[in-house]
Amino acid sequence: MSAEHRLRADAARNRESILGAARTLFAAQGASVGMDEIAREAGLAVGTLYRHFPTKQDLLNAIAAELADRIFGALDETVARIDAGGDAMRELTVLTERVSVAAGEDRTIKAAMSRLGLEASPEQQHRAVSGLARIVEAGHAQGAFHPDVTPADLIAMMHTLPGDDLPEPARRRWVRLMLRGLAAPEVTD
């Protein structure tokens, strides 16, 4: 292994250590946690943290990007299964449960990012609306969704997802109740 490769691998490990420590501390203490405390939790020097993330905003942006990647990955997989002939309502149920778990795991981090003014980028908003629009189109075509359901309805539903503040059975029930409200009338009978 070359010296350059070892340095890159070490830098990647340090970055992951920092992100892991930051997620843990932001979840426990919110956005007020100090960068020095994050470095200590990661087992690294403060200078190493600042080389990777010059500001707390940069660190939160990286965490937000990871969370967005997880959610968009789930959305992309859902759309692909629907495009391959999958049942739109069943796939939306799976997606909603996956996003609920992700939101629950990162609810405090999401709240901290909100307080610091982090919002979805226009590209992320477009990607979300496009994916959800595809799900709605398929749901209408399959007769599974109520005719007046729009992508905005799915966005509103996703914004109100329960997280780890509810036990698993209650979260699943919440998902079923919300999706029942989107279903075509003959599907709910």
Buried (B, 14 or more C-beta within 10 A) or exposed (E): EEEEEEEEEEEEEBBEBBBEBBBBBBBEEEBEBEBEBBBBBBEBEBEBBBBBBEEBEEBBBBBBEBBBEBBBEBBEBBBEBBEEEBBBBBBBBBBBBBBBBBBBBBBBBBBBBEEEEBEEEEEBEEBBBEBBBBBBBBBBEBEBBBEEBEBEBBBEBBEEBBBBEBEEEEBBEBBEEBBEEBBBEEBEE
